[in-house]
Amino acid sequence: MIQVLIALLVIVVVARLILKGYRAEPVLFIAGLVLMICTALTGWGSVLPKGVASTGISFLDPFEVMRDLFSTRAADLGLMIMALMGFAHYMDHIGANEAVVRVVTKPLRALRSPYVLLFFSYLLASLLQLAIPSATGLAVLLMGTMFPIMLGLGLSAASAAGVIATSLGVAYTPTAIDAIRGSKAVNMDVVEYVVYHQGPAALATVLVVGVCHFFWQRHCDRKAGTLPREIGSAEVTDSGKAPAFYALLPMLPILMAVGSSEMFVSGINLNIITIVLISMAVCMLIEWLRVRDLKSVCEGFSHFLKGMGTAFTGVVGLLVAAGVFAHGIKVIGAIDQLILMAEHVGLPPFAMAVVFALVTLAAAIIMGSGNAPFLAFVELIPQIAASMGANAVAMILPMQQASHMGRAISPVSGVVIAVSSGAKITPFDVVKRTAVPLIVGFVTHTLIIGIFY
């Protein structure tokens, strides 16, 4: 029991520090080191993973764990994330992401019913995550394109902001960090993981959240006295930086990943990193044919490299830090104690999944990050599921969606701050519009997983 208390104390300290604005990576590194040092000092077990040799000085072995995680994750999972992030940055540079939003939002101008527009706007905004898997990046683009359309049809700024802030509140894209990490945790191909497991429940949840947006935003507008009275024009400025067909380019990695998977063909084995490199080559060739300036196209490659660097300093660093933290919780024996307690109480696997999902939701709201809490806890799930004879996928999926939903309910998250700034309202006004639809979505998604798994 003492191991559980120590782990809980460390988790509370970590949450408080991050809530106060401390950077997540060093806090998680230090927390993991503290837990591993406690394990070494008390003799509760070895801090080293299997296959990792000791430094010869037990006090320094926790740093060997850090080295091992850096070398394995940065070279495999980290490189995959860096490549995808670099590709996303290059899509921004050539205007392809803007083209996606411009093309997809064009049909919205034909709608004349404000709340029907709101429903379909949410569906389209959610669909755009397949091309733009960054919550903040997608929201910023939508604020410049979809937001004026919604205002033009009479919707309040708060209603429009609530819809846009939840565009990645339910995730189902195979290029997202959480999908890649979740599939790795259960030793599954990421396309298989998304298509057969994450996707169906997520799409059903998207419909529920969309319907909830329809009624909740109308209720809030009626209460605030901002119900649409007049139908305005739905005109937006079209910058036309890139041609419309560029909207297909951000989809290349997804199309190639799905098209070369075992679902359609056999004998082809394309790694995600290989797919991204091929996609980059195709996009650079198309850009060269369009601008007819080879030098500028070559210079544009620097945006791909800068994107990779941004991913390393942010996402990959967080990934390794979360791994150190999770390893510390594991080796101190807290997980084994929790499993024994759950078995003693008779807690079923689904109840454990709900507990972890609620913890992840709370952590995401506190931290304002969708990645940090999920990455910190996902590694613990396979061991817990195996010990309880449960389905690891069924325990991971509620946590994964909880992390996205929590981010869109957090007043300190990047996406909420960006949307509130663009809409000229407070982050708490945005959260008021996102909380109810996403909490309903959280309950719906959890029930779907509980019923079908």
Long-range contacts (C-beta under 8 A, 24 or more apart in sequence): 1-337, 3-44, 3-332, 3-333, 3-334, 3-337, 4-334, 4-337, 4-338, 4-341, 6-35, 6-38, 6-332, 6-334, 7-35, 7-329, 7-332, 7-334, 8-334, 10-34, 10-35, 10-328, 10-329, 11-329, 14-325, 15-363, 15-366, 15-367, 18-366, 18-367, 18-372, 19-366, 19-367, 19-412, 24-318, 24-321, 24-367, 24-369, 24-372, 25-317, 25-318, 25-321, 26-321, 27-321, 28-318, 28-321, 28-322, 28-324, 28-325, 28-372, 28-376, 29-66, 29-321, 29-324, 29-325, 31-325, 31-328, 32-62, 32-65, 32-66, 32-321, 32-324, 32-325, 32-326, 32-327, 32-328, 33-62, 33-63, 33-66, 33-324, 33-328, 34-328, 35-325, 35-328, 35-329, 35-331, 35-332, 36-61, 36-62, 36-65, 36-327, 36-328, 36-331, 36-332, 37-62, 38-332, 39-328, 39-331, 39-332, 39-333, 44-331, 44-332, 44-333, 45-331, 45-333, 46-331, 47-327, 47-331, 49-327, 62-328, 65-324, 65-327, 66-320, 66-324, 69-320, 69-323, 69-324, 69-327, 70-320, 73-316, 73-319, 73-320, 73-323, 74-312, 74-316, 74-320, 77-180, 77-181, 77-184, 77-319, 78-311, 78-312, 78-315, 78-316, 78-319, 78-320, 79-273, 80-180, 80-271, 80-272, 80-273, 81-177, 81-180, 81-311, 81-315, 81-316, 81-319, 82-307, 82-308, 82-311, 82-312, 82-315, 82-316, 83-272, 83-273, 83-276, 83-277, 83-308, 84-133, 84-175, 84-253, 84-272, 84-276, 84-311, 85-307, 85-308, 85-310, 85-311, 85-315, 86-276, 86-280, 86-303, 86-304, 86-305, 86-306, 86-307, 86-308, 86-311, 87-253, 87-276, 87-279, 87-280, 87-304, 87-307, 88-132, 88-133, 88-134, 88-137, 88-250, 88-307, 89-303, 89-304, 89-306, 89-307, 89-310, 90-280, 90-283, 90-300, 90-301, 90-303, 90-304, 90-307, 91-131, 91-132, 91-249, 91-250, 91-283, 92-137, 92-303, 93-300, 93-303, 94-242, 94-246, 94-249, 94-283, 94-287, 94-300, 95-241, 95-242, 95-246, 96-242, 96-246, 96-247, 96-249, 96-250, 96-283, 97-131, 97-132, 97-137, 97-141, 97-250, 98-141, 98-145, 98-239, 98-241, 98-242, 99-241, 99-242, 99-243, 99-244, 99-245, 99-246, 99-247, 99-249, 100-128, 100-131, 100-132, 100-246, 100-247, 100-250, 101-128, 101-132, 101-141, 101-142, 101-144, 101-145, 101-146, 102-145, 102-238, 102-244, 102-247, 103-244, 103-247, 104-128, 104-247, 105-142, 105-145, 105-146, 105-149, 105-236, 108-146, 108-149, 108-150, 108-234, 109-149, 109-234, 109-235, 111-153, 111-234, 112-153, 112-231, 114-150, 114-153, 114-154, 114-155, 114-228, 114-231, 115-155, 115-214, 115-217, 115-218, 115-228, 116-214, 117-149, 117-150, 117-153, 117-155, 118-150, 118-155, 118-159, 118-160, 118-163, 118-213, 118-214, 118-217, 119-210, 119-211, 119-213, 119-214, 121-146, 121-149, 121-150, 121-160, 121-163, 122-163, 122-166, 122-167, 122-206, 122-209, 122-210, 122-213, 123-206, 123-207, 123-210, 125-163, 125-164, 125-166, 125-167, 126-167, 126-168, 126-169, 126-170, 126-206, 126-210, 128-167, 129-167, 129-168, 129-171, 129-172, 129-173, 129-176, 130-173, 130-175, 130-251, 130-254, 131-247, 131-250, 131-251, 131-254, 132-250, 133-168, 133-173, 133-175, 133-176, 133-177, 134-168, 135-167, 135-168, 135-370, 135-404, 135-407, 135-408, 135-413, 135-414, 135-415, 136-414, 136-415, 136-418, 138-167, 138-168, 139-164, 139-165, 139-167, 139-168, 139-415, 139-418, 139-419, 140-418, 140-422, 142-167, 143-418, 143-419, 143-422, 143-423, 144-422, 145-236, 147-422, 147-423, 148-234, 148-235, 148-236, 148-237, 149-234, 149-236, 151-232, 152-232, 152-233, 152-234, 152-235, 152-236, 153-228, 153-231, 153-232, 153-234, 154-228, 154-229, 154-230, 154-231, 154-232, 155-217, 155-221, 155-228, 156-217, 156-221, 156-224, 156-226, 156-228, 157-423, 157-424, 157-425, 158-217, 158-220, 158-221, 158-224, 158-226, 158-423, 158-425, 158-429, 158-430, 158-432, 158-433, 159-217, 159-220, 159-221, 159-226, 159-433, 160-423, 161-419, 161-420, 161-422, 161-423, 161-425, 161-429, 161-430, 161-433, 162-213, 162-217, 162-430, 162-432, 162-433, 162-434, 162-437, 163-213, 163-217, 163-433, 164-419, 165-408, 165-415, 165-416, 165-419, 165-430, 165-433, 165-434, 166-209, 166-213, 166-408, 166-434, 166-437, 166-438, 168-404, 168-408, 168-415, 169-209, 169-404, 169-405, 169-407, 169-408, 169-434, 169-437, 169-438, 169-441, 170-202, 170-205, 170-206, 170-209, 170-401, 170-404, 170-405, 170-441, 170-445, 171-198, 171-202, 171-400, 171-401, 171-404, 172-198, 172-199, 172-202, 172-203, 172-206, 173-254, 174-254, 174-257, 174-258, 175-253, 175-254, 175-257, 177-315, 177-319, 177-371, 177-375, 178-370, 178-371, 178-374, 178-375, 178-378, 178-400, 178-403, 178-404, 179-400, 180-272, 181-319, 181-374, 181-375, 181-378, 182-374, 182-378, 182-396, 182-397, 182-400, 185-378, 185-379, 185-381, 185-382, 185-392, 185-396, 186-382, 186-392, 186-393, 186-396, 188-393, 189-261, 189-262, 190-257, 190-272, 191-257, 191-258, 191-261, 191-263, 192-261, 192-262, 192-263, 193-393, 195-258, 195-263, 197-393, 197-397, 198-397, 198-400, 201-397, 201-445, 201-448, 201-449, 201-452, 202-401, 202-445, 204-444, 204-445, 204-448, 205-401, 205-441, 205-444, 205-445, 205-448, 206-441, 208-440, 208-441, 208-444, 209-437, 209-438, 209-440, 209-441, 209-444, 212-436, 212-437, 212-440, 212-441, 213-437, 216-433, 216-436, 216-437, 217-433, 220-432, 220-433, 243-290, 246-286, 249-279, 249-282, 249-283, 249-286, 252-279, 252-282, 252-283, 253-279, 280-304, 315-371, 318-371, 318-372, 318-375, 319-371, 319-375, 322-372, 322-375, 322-376, 322-379, 323-375, 323-379, 325-376, 326-376, 326-377, 326-378, 326-379, 326-380, 327-379, 329-380, 330-379, 330-380, 330-383, 335-380, 335-383, 335-384, 336-387, 338-384, 339-384, 339-387, 339-388, 342-388, 343-388, 349-385, 349-388, 349-389, 349-390, 349-391, 349-394, 349-395, 350-390, 350-394, 350-450, 352-384, 352-388, 352-390, 352-395, 353-390, 353-394, 353-395, 353-398, 353-399, 353-446, 353-449, 353-450, 354-398, 354-446, 354-450, 356-381, 356-395, 356-398, 356-399, 357-398, 357-399, 357-401, 357-402, 357-442, 357-446, 358-402, 360-399, 360-402, 360-403, 360-406, 361-402, 361-403, 361-405, 361-406, 361-442, 362-406, 363-403, 363-406, 364-402, 364-403, 364-404, 364-405, 364-406, 364-407, 364-409, 364-410, 365-406, 365-407, 365-409, 365-410, 366-410, 367-410, 367-412, 368-407, 368-410, 368-411, 368-412, 368-413, 368-414, 368-416, 369-407, 369-413, 370-403, 370-404, 370-406, 370-407, 370-413, 371-403, 373-403, 373-406, 374-399, 374-400, 374-402, 374-403, 391-453, 393-453, 394-449, 394-450, 394-453, 397-445, 397-449, 397-453, 398-445, 398-446, 398-449, 401-441, 401-442, 401-445, 402-442, 405-438, 405-439, 405-441, 405-442, 408-434, 408-438, 409-434, 409-435, 409-438, 409-439
